Amino acid sequence: MNHGRFGVMVGGLSFLAGLVAGGVAGLLYAPQSGTRTRRQLASAVEDAKERAGEMAEDATGTVQRAVEHGCRLVNM
């Protein structure tokens, strides 16, 4: 059974490595200036940070509600 998990993990890591390699190759062959590419990358990173922060806030709220619900159930 552990071999199945290992295979999935290796496959997932290989997929991620392929994504990174493809991204790097795309940036190297991009038909635009380096300055413009860097601006676009910075913008994409900023957007990803914002989305990650929003997701973290949503997850925190969900966990807090679950804990409160659990406490109410225990203290019946």
mmCIF file as gemmi writes it, N, C-alpha and C atoms, coordinates in Angstrom:
data_model
loop_
_atom_site.group_PDB
_atom_site.id
_atom_site.type_symbol
_atom_site.label_atom_id
_atom_site.label_alt_id
_atom_site.label_comp_id
_atom_site.label_asym_id
_atom_site.label_entity_id
_atom_site.label_seq_id
_atom_site.pdbx_PDB_ins_code
_atom_site.Cartn_x
_atom_site.Cartn_y
_atom_site.Cartn_z
_atom_site.occupancy
_atom_site.B_iso_or_equiv
_atom_site.pdbx_formal_charge
_atom_site.auth_seq_id
_atom_site.auth_asym_id
_atom_site.pdbx_PDB_model_num
ATOM 1 N N . MET Axp A 1 ? 0.827 -1.188 0 1 0 ? 1 A 1
ATOM 2 C CA . MET Axp A 1 ? 0 0 0 1 0 ? 1 A 1
ATOM 3 C C . MET Axp A 1 ? 0.874 1.256 0 1 0 ? 1 A 1
ATOM 4 N N . ASN Axp A 2 ? 1.978 1.226 0.694 1 0 ? 2 A 1
ATOM 5 C CA . ASN Axp A 2 ? 2.861 2.39 0.723 1 0 ? 2 A 1
ATOM 6 C C . ASN Axp A 2 ? 3.447 2.686 -0.648 1 0 ? 2 A 1
ATOM 7 N N . HIS Axp A 3 ? 3.598 1.637 -1.481 1 0 ? 3 A 1
ATOM 8 C CA . HIS Axp A 3 ? 4.143 1.865 -2.815 1 0 ? 3 A 1
ATOM 9 C C . HIS Axp A 3 ? 3.192 2.717 -3.65 1 0 ? 3 A 1
ATOM 10 N N . GLY Axp A 4 ? 1.898 2.563 -3.441 1 0 ? 4 A 1
ATOM 11 C CA . GLY Axp A 4 ? 0.923 3.377 -4.163 1 0 ? 4 A 1
ATOM 12 C C . GLY Axp A 4 ? 1.042 4.844 -3.807 1 0 ? 4 A 1
ATOM 13 N N . ARG Axp A 5 ? 1.165 5.132 -2.523 1 0 ? 5 A 1
ATOM 14 C CA . ARG Axp A 5 ? 1.33 6.525 -2.093 1 0 ? 5 A 1
ATOM 15 C C . ARG Axp A 5 ? 2.612 7.117 -2.632 1 0 ? 5 A 1
ATOM 16 N N . PHE Axp A 6 ? 3.672 6.321 -2.605 1 0 ? 6 A 1
ATOM 17 C CA . PHE Axp A 6 ? 4.959 6.786 -3.101 1 0 ? 6 A 1
ATOM 18 C C . PHE Axp A 6 ? 4.862 7.11 -4.585 1 0 ? 6 A 1
ATOM 19 N N . GLY Axp A 7 ? 4.177 6.258 -5.338 1 0 ? 7 A 1
ATOM 20 C CA . GLY Axp A 7 ? 4.016 6.497 -6.772 1 0 ? 7 A 1
ATOM 21 C C . GLY Axp A 7 ? 3.239 7.767 -7.052 1 0 ? 7 A 1
ATOM 22 N N . VAL Axp A 8 ? 2.194 7.995 -6.271 1 0 ? 8 A 1
ATOM 23 C CA . VAL Axp A 8 ? 1.402 9.212 -6.443 1 0 ? 8 A 1
ATOM 24 C C . VAL Axp A 8 ? 2.246 10.434 -6.105 1 0 ? 8 A 1
ATOM 25 N N . MET Axp A 9 ? 3.033 10.332 -5.034 1 0 ? 9 A 1
ATOM 26 C CA . MET Axp A 9 ? 3.874 11.455 -4.629 1 0 ? 9 A 1
ATOM 27 C C . MET Axp A 9 ? 4.923 11.752 -5.71 1 0 ? 9 A 1
ATOM 28 N N . VAL Axp A 10 ? 5.557 10.71 -6.223 1 0 ? 10 A 1
ATOM 29 C CA . VAL Axp A 10 ? 6.565 10.903 -7.275 1 0 ? 10 A 1
ATOM 30 C C . VAL Axp A 10 ? 5.913 11.49 -8.524 1 0 ? 10 A 1
ATOM 31 N N . GLY Axp A 11 ? 4.728 10.98 -8.881 1 0 ? 11 A 1
ATOM 32 C CA . GLY Axp A 11 ? 4.024 11.513 -10.043 1 0 ? 11 A 1
ATOM 33 C C . GLY Axp A 11 ? 3.664 12.978 -9.858 1 0 ? 11 A 1
ATOM 34 N N . GLY Axp A 12 ? 3.188 13.333 -8.666 1 0 ? 12 A 1
ATOM 35 C CA . GLY Axp A 12 ? 2.839 14.725 -8.386 1 0 ? 12 A 1
ATOM 36 C C . GLY Axp A 12 ? 4.051 15.635 -8.438 1 0 ? 12 A 1
ATOM 37 N N . LEU Axp A 13 ? 5.146 15.184 -7.847 1 0 ? 13 A 1
ATOM 38 C CA . LEU Axp A 13 ? 6.369 15.999 -7.873 1 0 ? 13 A 1
ATOM 39 C C . LEU Axp A 13 ? 6.902 16.139 -9.296 1 0 ? 13 A 1
ATOM 40 N N . SER Axp A 14 ? 6.798 15.071 -10.075 1 0 ? 14 A 1
ATOM 41 C CA . SER Axp A 14 ? 7.237 15.14 -11.473 1 0 ? 14 A 1
ATOM 42 C C . SER Axp A 14 ? 6.384 16.135 -12.255 1 0 ? 14 A 1
ATOM 43 N N . PHE Axp A 15 ? 5.083 16.113 -11.995 1 0 ? 15 A 1
ATOM 44 C CA . PHE Axp A 15 ? 4.186 17.065 -12.661 1 0 ? 15 A 1
ATOM 45 C C . PHE Axp A 15 ? 4.565 18.495 -12.3 1 0 ? 15 A 1
ATOM 46 N N . LEU Axp A 16 ? 4.798 18.76 -11.012 1 0 ? 16 A 1
ATOM 47 C CA . LEU Axp A 16 ? 5.18 20.104 -10.584 1 0 ? 16 A 1
ATOM 48 C C . LEU Axp A 16 ? 6.514 20.533 -11.196 1 0 ? 16 A 1
ATOM 49 N N . ALA Axp A 17 ? 7.462 19.599 -11.257 1 0 ? 17 A 1
ATOM 50 C CA . ALA Axp A 17 ? 8.754 19.914 -11.87 1 0 ? 17 A 1
ATOM 51 C C . ALA Axp A 17 ? 8.569 20.26 -13.345 1 0 ? 17 A 1
ATOM 52 N N . GLY Axp A 18 ? 7.677 19.538 -14.023 1 0 ? 18 A 1
ATOM 53 C CA . GLY Axp A 18 ? 7.392 19.834 -15.424 1 0 ? 18 A 1
ATOM 54 C C . GLY Axp A 18 ? 6.764 21.201 -15.599 1 0 ? 18 A 1
ATOM 55 N N . LEU Axp A 19 ? 5.859 21.565 -14.671 1 0 ? 19 A 1
ATOM 56 C CA . LEU Axp A 19 ? 5.26 22.895 -14.729 1 0 ? 19 A 1
ATOM 57 C C . LEU Axp A 19 ? 6.312 23.983 -14.585 1 0 ? 19 A 1
ATOM 58 N N . VAL Axp A 20 ? 7.212 23.8 -13.638 1 0 ? 20 A 1
ATOM 59 C CA . VAL Axp A 20 ? 8.263 24.798 -13.415 1 0 ? 20 A 1
ATOM 60 C C . VAL Axp A 20 ? 9.168 24.891 -14.636 1 0 ? 20 A 1
ATOM 61 N N . ALA Axp A 21 ? 9.569 23.739 -15.161 1 0 ? 21 A 1
ATOM 62 C CA . ALA Axp A 21 ? 10.451 23.74 -16.339 1 0 ? 21 A 1
ATOM 63 C C . ALA Axp A 21 ? 9.758 24.399 -17.527 1 0 ? 21 A 1
ATOM 64 N N . GLY Axp A 22 ? 8.482 24.118 -17.719 1 0 ? 22 A 1
ATOM 65 C CA . GLY Axp A 22 ? 7.741 24.743 -18.808 1 0 ? 22 A 1
ATOM 66 C C . GLY Axp A 22 ? 7.621 26.241 -18.628 1 0 ? 22 A 1
ATOM 67 N N . GLY Axp A 23 ? 7.4 26.657 -17.381 1 0 ? 23 A 1
ATOM 68 C CA . GLY Axp A 23 ? 7.311 28.089 -17.102 1 0 ? 23 A 1
ATOM 69 C C . GLY Axp A 23 ? 8.619 28.8 -17.384 1 0 ? 23 A 1
ATOM 70 N N . VAL Axp A 24 ? 9.709 28.189 -16.958 1 0 ? 24 A 1
ATOM 71 C CA . VAL Axp A 24 ? 11.028 28.789 -17.202 1 0 ? 24 A 1
ATOM 72 C C . VAL Axp A 24 ? 11.298 28.866 -18.701 1 0 ? 24 A 1
ATOM 73 N N . ALA Axp A 25 ? 11.013 27.798 -19.418 1 0 ? 25 A 1
ATOM 74 C CA . ALA Axp A 25 ? 11.234 27.8 -20.867 1 0 ? 25 A 1
ATOM 75 C C . ALA Axp A 25 ? 10.368 28.871 -21.533 1 0 ? 25 A 1
ATOM 76 N N . GLY Axp A 26 ? 9.13 29.007 -21.083 1 0 ? 26 A 1
ATOM 77 C CA . GLY Axp A 26 ? 8.254 30.032 -21.644 1 0 ? 26 A 1
ATOM 78 C C . GLY Axp A 26 ? 8.783 31.426 -21.406 1 0 ? 26 A 1
ATOM 79 N N . LEU Axp A 27 ? 9.332 31.647 -20.226 1 0 ? 27 A 1
ATOM 80 C CA . LEU Axp A 27 ? 9.889 32.975 -19.93 1 0 ? 27 A 1
ATOM 81 C C . LEU Axp A 27 ? 11.138 33.258 -20.764 1 0 ? 27 A 1
ATOM 82 N N . LEU Axp A 28 ? 11.949 32.234 -20.974 1 0 ? 28 A 1
ATOM 83 C CA . LEU Axp A 28 ? 13.171 32.424 -21.751 1 0 ? 28 A 1
ATOM 84 C C . LEU Axp A 28 ? 12.872 32.738 -23.217 1 0 ? 28 A 1
ATOM 85 N N . TYR Axp A 29 ? 11.801 32.199 -23.74 1 0 ? 29 A 1
ATOM 86 C CA . TYR Axp A 29 ? 11.472 32.412 -25.144 1 0 ? 29 A 1
ATOM 87 C C . TYR Axp A 29 ? 10.367 33.438 -25.349 1 0 ? 29 A 1
ATOM 88 N N . ALA Axp A 30 ? 10.031 34.179 -24.32 1 0 ? 30 A 1
ATOM 89 C CA . ALA Axp A 30 ? 8.963 35.177 -24.413 1 0 ? 30 A 1
ATOM 90 C C . ALA Axp A 30 ? 9.38 36.299 -25.368 1 0 ? 30 A 1
ATOM 91 N N . PRO Axp A 31 ? 8.444 36.749 -26.2 1 0 ? 31 A 1
ATOM 92 C CA . PRO Axp A 31 ? 8.777 37.791 -27.177 1 0 ? 31 A 1
ATOM 93 C C . PRO Axp A 31 ? 8.629 39.211 -26.626 1 0 ? 31 A 1
ATOM 94 N N . GLN Axp A 32 ? 8.834 39.396 -25.344 1 0 ? 32 A 1
ATOM 95 C CA . GLN Axp A 32 ? 8.711 40.734 -24.758 1 0 ? 32 A 1
ATOM 96 C C . GLN Axp A 32 ? 9.957 41.039 -23.939 1 0 ? 32 A 1
ATOM 97 N N . SER Axp A 33 ? 10.071 42.275 -23.51 1 0 ? 33 A 1
ATOM 98 C CA . SER Axp A 33 ? 11.259 42.697 -22.786 1 0 ? 33 A 1
ATOM 99 C C . SER Axp A 33 ? 11.297 42.087 -21.388 1 0 ? 33 A 1
ATOM 100 N N . GLY Axp A 34 ? 12.472 42.02 -20.825 1 0 ? 34 A 1
ATOM 101 C CA . GLY Axp A 34 ? 12.648 41.5 -19.475 1 0 ? 34 A 1
ATOM 102 C C . GLY Axp A 34 ? 11.947 42.354 -18.434 1 0 ? 34 A 1
ATOM 103 N N . THR Axp A 35 ? 11.955 43.654 -18.628 1 0 ? 35 A 1
ATOM 104 C CA . THR Axp A 35 ? 11.294 44.556 -17.682 1 0 ? 35 A 1
ATOM 105 C C . THR Axp A 35 ? 9.798 44.273 -17.631 1 0 ? 35 A 1
ATOM 106 N N . ARG Axp A 36 ? 9.198 44.106 -18.765 1 0 ? 36 A 1
ATOM 107 C CA . ARG Axp A 36 ? 7.76 43.826 -18.814 1 0 ? 36 A 1
ATOM 108 C C . ARG Axp A 36 ? 7.454 42.464 -18.18 1 0 ? 36 A 1
ATOM 109 N N . THR Axp A 37 ? 8.308 41.479 -18.477 1 0 ? 37 A 1
ATOM 110 C CA . THR Axp A 37 ? 8.113 40.149 -17.904 1 0 ? 37 A 1
ATOM 111 C C . THR Axp A 37 ? 8.219 40.201 -16.394 1 0 ? 37 A 1
ATOM 112 N N . ARG Axp A 38 ? 9.201 40.935 -15.872 1 0 ? 38 A 1
ATOM 113 C CA . ARG Axp A 38 ? 9.362 41.047 -14.415 1 0 ? 38 A 1
ATOM 114 C C . ARG Axp A 38 ? 8.156 41.729 -13.779 1 0 ? 38 A 1
ATOM 115 N N . ARG Axp A 39 ? 7.621 42.751 -14.44 1 0 ? 39 A 1
ATOM 116 C CA . ARG Axp A 39 ? 6.411 43.418 -13.931 1 0 ? 39 A 1
ATOM 117 C C . ARG Axp A 39 ? 5.231 42.454 -13.884 1 0 ? 39 A 1
ATOM 118 N N . GLN Axp A 40 ? 5.085 41.671 -14.928 1 0 ? 40 A 1
ATOM 119 C CA . GLN Axp A 40 ? 3.99 40.7 -14.967 1 0 ? 40 A 1
ATOM 120 C C . GLN Axp A 40 ? 4.159 39.645 -13.877 1 0 ? 40 A 1
ATOM 121 N N . LEU Axp A 41 ? 5.386 39.183 -13.685 1 0 ? 41 A 1
ATOM 122 C CA . LEU Axp A 41 ? 5.64 38.194 -12.631 1 0 ? 41 A 1
ATOM 123 C C . LEU Axp A 41 ? 5.348 38.78 -11.253 1 0 ? 41 A 1
ATOM 124 N N . ALA Axp A 42 ? 5.775 40.007 -11.032 1 0 ? 42 A 1
ATOM 125 C CA . ALA Axp A 42 ? 5.527 40.65 -9.738 1 0 ? 42 A 1
ATOM 126 C C . ALA Axp A 42 ? 4.03 40.799 -9.499 1 0 ? 42 A 1
ATOM 127 N N . SER Axp A 43 ? 3.298 41.15 -10.531 1 0 ? 43 A 1
ATOM 128 C CA . SER Axp A 43 ? 1.854 41.284 -10.411 1 0 ? 43 A 1
ATOM 129 C C . SER Axp A 43 ? 1.203 39.936 -10.113 1 0 ? 43 A 1
ATOM 130 N N . ALA Axp A 44 ? 1.658 38.895 -10.783 1 0 ? 44 A 1
ATOM 131 C CA . ALA Axp A 44 ? 1.108 37.555 -10.558 1 0 ? 44 A 1
ATOM 132 C C . ALA Axp A 44 ? 1.401 37.077 -9.136 1 0 ? 44 A 1
ATOM 133 N N . VAL Axp A 45 ? 2.592 37.357 -8.647 1 0 ? 45 A 1
ATOM 134 C CA . VAL Axp A 45 ? 2.951 36.969 -7.283 1 0 ? 45 A 1
ATOM 135 C C . VAL Axp A 45 ? 2.095 37.724 -6.278 1 0 ? 45 A 1
ATOM 136 N N . GLU Axp A 46 ? 1.884 38.994 -6.509 1 0 ? 46 A 1
ATOM 137 C CA . GLU Axp A 46 ? 1.051 39.801 -5.605 1 0 ? 46 A 1
ATOM 138 C C . GLU Axp A 46 ? -0.38 39.278 -5.581 1 0 ? 46 A 1
ATOM 139 N N . ASP Axp A 47 ? -0.909 38.945 -6.767 1 0 ? 47 A 1
ATOM 140 C CA . ASP Axp A 47 ? -2.261 38.376 -6.834 1 0 ? 47 A 1
ATOM 141 C C . ASP Axp A 47 ? -2.338 37.053 -6.071 1 0 ? 47 A 1
ATOM 142 N N . ALA Axp A 48 ? -1.313 36.215 -6.236 1 0 ? 48 A 1
ATOM 143 C CA . ALA Axp A 48 ? -1.293 34.927 -5.537 1 0 ? 48 A 1
ATOM 144 C C . ALA Axp A 48 ? -1.238 35.129 -4.023 1 0 ? 48 A 1
ATOM 145 N N . LYS Axp A 49 ? -0.471 36.114 -3.572 1 0 ? 49 A 1
ATOM 146 C CA . LYS Axp A 49 ? -0.399 36.415 -2.134 1 0 ? 49 A 1
ATOM 147 C C . LYS Axp A 49 ? -1.766 36.828 -1.602 1 0 ? 49 A 1
ATOM 148 N N . GLU Axp A 50 ? -2.44 37.682 -2.347 1 0 ? 50 A 1
ATOM 149 C CA . GLU Axp A 50 ? -3.767 38.14 -1.926 1 0 ? 50 A 1
ATOM 150 C C . GLU Axp A 50 ? -4.745 36.978 -1.842 1 0 ? 50 A 1
ATOM 151 N N . ARG Axp A 51 ? -4.737 36.121 -2.878 1 0 ? 51 A 1
ATOM 152 C CA . ARG Axp A 51 ? -5.645 34.966 -2.875 1 0 ? 51 A 1
ATOM 153 C C . ARG Axp A 51 ? -5.32 34.02 -1.73 1 0 ? 51 A 1
ATOM 154 N N . ALA Axp A 52 ? -4.028 33.805 -1.457 1 0 ? 52 A 1
ATOM 155 C CA . ALA Axp A 52 ? -3.639 32.922 -0.364 1 0 ? 52 A 1
ATOM 156 C C . ALA Axp A 52 ? -4.091 33.5 0.977 1 0 ? 52 A 1
ATOM 157 N N . GLY Axp A 53 ? -3.972 34.821 1.134 1 0 ? 53 A 1
ATOM 158 C CA . GLY Axp A 53 ? -4.433 35.464 2.359 1 0 ? 53 A 1
ATOM 159 C C . GLY Axp A 53 ? -5.931 35.323 2.54 1 0 ? 53 A 1
ATOM 160 N N . GLU Axp A 54 ? -6.679 35.495 1.453 1 0 ? 54 A 1
ATOM 161 C CA . GLU Axp A 54 ? -8.132 35.342 1.515 1 0 ? 54 A 1
ATOM 162 C C . GLU Axp A 54 ? -8.512 33.91 1.873 1 0 ? 54 A 1
ATOM 163 N N . MET Axp A 55 ? -7.813 32.952 1.269 1 0 ? 55 A 1
ATOM 164 C CA . MET Axp A 55 ? -8.099 31.552 1.565 1 0 ? 55 A 1
ATOM 165 C C . MET Axp A 55 ? -7.767 31.225 3.019 1 0 ? 55 A 1
ATOM 166 N N . ALA Axp A 56 ? -6.688 31.793 3.539 1 0 ? 56 A 1
ATOM 167 C CA . ALA Axp A 56 ? -6.317 31.564 4.93 1 0 ? 56 A 1
ATOM 168 C C . ALA Axp A 56 ? -7.371 32.15 5.869 1 0 ? 56 A 1
ATOM 169 N N . GLU Axp A 57 ? -7.874 33.334 5.536 1 0 ? 57 A 1
ATOM 170 C CA . GLU Axp A 57 ? -8.922 33.944 6.357 1 0 ? 57 A 1
ATOM 171 C C . GLU Axp A 57 ? -10.191 33.1 6.334 1 0 ? 57 A 1
ATOM 172 N N . ASP Axp A 58 ? -10.561 32.605 5.156 1 0 ? 58 A 1
ATOM 173 C CA . ASP Axp A 58 ? -11.741 31.743 5.042 1 0 ? 58 A 1
ATOM 174 C C . ASP Axp A 58 ? -11.557 30.47 5.862 1 0 ? 58 A 1
ATOM 175 N N . ALA Axp A 59 ? -10.385 29.863 5.765 1 0 ? 59 A 1
ATOM 176 C CA . ALA Axp A 59 ? -10.115 28.631 6.508 1 0 ? 59 A 1
ATOM 177 C C . ALA Axp A 59 ? -10.147 28.893 8.01 1 0 ? 59 A 1
ATOM 178 N N . THR Axp A 60 ? -9.594 30.012 8.432 1 0 ? 60 A 1
ATOM 179 C CA . THR Axp A 60 ? -9.603 30.355 9.854 1 0 ? 60 A 1
ATOM 180 C C . THR Axp A 60 ? -11.027 30.505 10.358 1 0 ? 60 A 1
ATOM 181 N N . GLY Axp A 61 ? -11.855 31.191 9.599 1 0 ? 61 A 1
ATOM 182 C CA . GLY Axp A 61 ? -13.254 31.363 9.987 1 0 ? 61 A 1
ATOM 183 C C . GLY Axp A 61 ? -13.985 30.03 10.054 1 0 ? 61 A 1
ATOM 184 N N . THR Axp A 62 ? -13.728 29.164 9.103 1 0 ? 62 A 1
ATOM 185 C CA . THR Axp A 62 ? -14.369 27.851 9.088 1 0 ? 62 A 1
ATOM 186 C C . THR Axp A 62 ? -13.949 27.026 10.296 1 0 ? 62 A 1
ATOM 187 N N . VAL Axp A 63 ? -12.67 27.046 10.611 1 0 ? 63 A 1
ATOM 188 C CA . VAL Axp A 63 ? -12.179 26.298 11.772 1 0 ? 63 A 1
ATOM 189 C C . VAL Axp A 63 ? -12.766 26.863 13.054 1 0 ? 63 A 1
ATOM 190 N N . GLN Axp A 64 ? -12.819 28.188 13.169 1 0 ? 64 A 1
ATOM 191 C CA . GLN Axp A 64 ? -13.386 28.795 14.375 1 0 ? 64 A 1
ATOM 192 C C . GLN Axp A 64 ? -14.85 28.41 14.546 1 0 ? 64 A 1
ATOM 193 N N . ARG Axp A 65 ? -15.606 28.418 13.465 1 0 ? 65 A 1
ATOM 194 C CA . ARG Axp A 65 ? -17.017 28.019 13.553 1 0 ? 65 A 1
ATOM 195 C C . ARG Axp A 65 ? -17.153 26.551 13.946 1 0 ? 65 A 1
ATOM 196 N N . ALA Axp A 66 ? -16.291 25.704 13.406 1 0 ? 66 A 1
ATOM 197 C CA . ALA Axp A 66 ? -16.334 24.281 13.745 1 0 ? 66 A 1
ATOM 198 C C . ALA Axp A 66 ? -15.996 24.064 15.217 1 0 ? 66 A 1
ATOM 199 N N . VAL Axp A 67 ? -15.017 24.788 15.727 1 0 ? 67 A 1
ATOM 200 C CA . VAL Axp A 67 ? -14.645 24.666 17.141 1 0 ? 67 A 1
ATOM 201 C C . VAL Axp A 67 ? -15.788 25.146 18.022 1 0 ? 67 A 1
ATOM 202 N N . GLU Axp A 68 ? -16.391 26.27 17.674 1 0 ? 68 A 1
ATOM 203 C CA . GLU Axp A 68 ? -17.519 26.771 18.453 1 0 ? 68 A 1
ATOM 204 C C . GLU Axp A 68 ? -18.682 25.778 18.446 1 0 ? 68 A 1
ATOM 205 N N . HIS Axp A 69 ? -18.955 25.198 17.293 1 0 ? 69 A 1
ATOM 206 C CA . HIS Axp A 69 ? -20.03 24.214 17.187 1 0 ? 69 A 1
ATOM 207 C C . HIS Axp A 69 ? -19.697 22.993 18.048 1 0 ? 69 A 1
ATOM 208 N N . GLY Axp A 70 ? -18.458 22.55 17.994 1 0 ? 70 A 1
ATOM 209 C CA . GLY Axp A 70 ? -18.022 21.402 18.811 1 0 ? 70 A 1
ATOM 210 C C . GLY Axp A 70 ? -18.152 21.696 20.29 1 0 ? 70 A 1
ATOM 211 N N . CYS Axp A 71 ? -17.774 22.888 20.683 1 0 ? 71 A 1
ATOM 212 C CA . CYS Axp A 71 ? -17.903 23.268 22.107 1 0 ? 71 A 1
ATOM 213 C C . CYS Axp A 71 ? -19.36 23.286 22.547 1 0 ? 71 A 1
ATOM 214 N N . ARG Axp A 72 ? -20.235 23.784 21.687 1 0 ? 72 A 1
ATOM 215 C CA . ARG Axp A 72 ? -21.658 23.777 22.017 1 0 ? 72 A 1
ATOM 216 C C . ARG Axp A 72 ? -22.193 22.356 22.169 1 0 ? 72 A 1
ATOM 217 N N . LEU Axp A 73 ? -21.738 21.468 21.296 1 0 ? 73 A 1
ATOM 218 C CA . LEU Axp A 73 ? -22.193 20.071 21.367 1 0 ? 73 A 1
ATOM 219 C C . LEU Axp A 73 ? -21.711 19.393 22.645 1 0 ? 73 A 1
ATOM 220 N N . VAL Axp A 74 ? -20.477 19.659 23.039 1 0 ? 74 A 1
ATOM 221 C CA . VAL Axp A 74 ? -19.908 19.035 24.229 1 0 ? 74 A 1
ATOM 222 C C . VAL Axp A 74 ? -20.573 19.579 25.496 1 0 ? 74 A 1
ATOM 223 N N . ASN Axp A 75 ? -20.897 20.862 25.512 1 0 ? 75 A 1
ATOM 224 C CA . ASN Axp A 75 ? -21.465 21.494 26.707 1 0 ? 75 A 1
ATOM 225 C C . ASN Axp A 75 ? -22.99 21.407 26.758 1 0 ? 75 A 1
ATOM 226 N N . MET Axp A 76 ? -23.588 20.523 26.02 1 0 ? 76 A 1
ATOM 227 C CA . MET Axp A 76 ? -25.055 20.407 25.995 1 0 ? 76 A 1
ATOM 228 C C . MET Axp A 76 ? -25.538 20.29 27.375 1 0 ? 76 A 1
